[in-house]
Amino acid sequence: MTPSLDLENQVYIDRLCRLLEEDLDFHDQDSGYASHNIHSFPAKFPPQLPRKFIQALTLPGETVLDPMMGSGTTVLEAFLLGRRGIGFDIDPLAVMLAKAKVSPISHHDAVIWSREIISNARESFFSQKRVLYNEIDRMWDEETREFVDYWFSREVQLALTALVVEINRINDENLRNFFNVILSSIIITKSGGVSLALDLAHTRPHRVDRAIDWNGCPLEMDTSKRSERRKLSKKIRSPFEEFEKKCMQSLKNMSENGLNSDQLSMRCLPNWENARMQPDISMCNAKSLLLNDECVDIIITSPPYASHAIDYMRAHKFSLVWLGYAIRELSERRKRYIGGDALEGHGFESLPGYTSSIIDSLARRDPRKSLVLRRYYSEMKAILREMFRVLKKGRVAIVVVGESKLRGQDVEIDVCLSEIGESLGFFVPRIGVRRLDRNRRMMPVGNQVDMKSQIQRRMHKEFVIGFYKPPID
Ligand SMILES: C[S@@+](CC[C@H](N)C(=O)[O-])C[C@H]1O[C@@H](n2cnc3c(N)ncnc32)[C@H](O)[C@@H]1O
């Protein structure tokens, strides 16, 4: 139902509707400025998307929240535009990555440290293998060790351990975080990278059957689990060279966009308009936000897809084991991600009529999948309720969701989420649509690995839903 609004609020809604009708594809635009491309991340926003809404619907100094921030695109844009960003996620890699993106570091110190890390790590790789083996024995429990042995060659394990030891010597938290992200970025890549996996950036790791190392020597592979379907091969890159290359690329981009603290302290940035406010980034479940009521001026977020269509932890654990996490702990954490398949321990919310009918119709095809969908919509209801609570009256939450099919049925995510939002008090004046750029978006490389990838078939467009919180209850 349309709320009755005074002129100021009507102007706000009209502006929101216009923005949702405009081009939201941003296909030909550069999305790699500032620190946006420091690390790959599946289903991340083009930065122009949050930028558009932040610029048009907030003023400098106002508060921008992304409760499922992923790689931190919204929070970085808020920071660049002089707004106060708040970002939450339950994924440790996302939190580390978002922090690194918005923490200005001294370019000068980073260059010095990167040289030292690489030269010391090379030195121990060549002359202190025993010490590194001891470190490897100390680092992991049996299960995590098995995982690492399966996915990383012996030489790469030694090289990464040497880099980790050197990074851990850094006292400055921002610099250490930056280098940890660089380390992770050489592991989680599309097809290159230093592990024995292909397609990690799409969260669909496939272990190669043949590999040669950076010196051109074939690696001895455990072929007991070799797939008969296809033979995948890979040239493993040198962790030292990759690390150096990524460091230099990222520092250059950050410097050009004012994320260089040497420049910041001298205030010599071009177009220095607003004081930049350091964003608050922390680990938090979006179902229970660590925020007071009505303290946020805009929310811009994109939740995960239903039914683990993108399984973040499946790829992120490849880096997180190098940062001290155990596989068991990560598997437990994965169960708390929105859109998971597990049902045990997940209660359901009461859902409105049309949404319930979509779930019931899926139940006729696949009863278990329909419970997975019920879990998803229940969790989204809890999250929308929290968003409603923390958002100021007369302001909007922009939620970007991909179209989704389960067992061939369109689960009408745009209609259902709008219905759920309206049952909580939101008003949804318009839903924008954006077409995905299949050349640029982080999609599975279907022709190379899995032609029938579910996610490939599911995602052609995204809905941009404007949930407006009316000024009166
Ligand atoms: C589609 S991604 C967000 C991508 C982001 N817009 C970007 O530009 O990088 C969804 C994120 O939701 C996070 N997530 C999943 N369940 C969550 C929960 N219960 N609370 C907070 N974040 C969660 C995932 O870890 C993932 O990083």
The ligand as a Gaussian input file, in Angstrom:
#p B3LYP/6-31G(d) Opt

LIG

0 1
 C       26.809000     -11.657000      -2.869000
 S       28.034000     -11.531000      -1.624000
 C       28.208000      -9.817000      -1.418000
 C       29.096000      -9.228000      -2.474000
 C       29.299000      -7.738000      -2.265000
 N       28.144000      -6.968000      -2.673000
 C       30.530000      -7.251000      -3.030000
 O       30.430000      -6.314000      -3.811000
 O       31.603000      -7.846000      -2.843000
 C       27.134000     -12.039000      -0.208000
 C       27.936000     -12.029000       1.095000
 O       27.022000     -12.390000       2.155000
 C       27.798000     -12.986000       3.172000
 N       26.929000     -13.668000       4.136000
 C       26.343000     -14.879000       4.033000
 N       25.621000     -15.138000       5.114000
 C       25.749000     -14.068000       5.939000
 C       25.226000     -13.741000       7.222000
 N       24.437000     -14.576000       7.889000
 N       25.569000     -12.550000       7.763000
 C       26.394000     -11.691000       7.118000
 N       26.926000     -11.959000       5.910000
 C       26.600000     -13.125000       5.319000
 C       28.734000     -13.905000       2.393000
 O       29.845000     -14.257000       3.182000
 C       29.089000     -13.040000       1.187000
 O       30.286000     -12.362000       1.443000

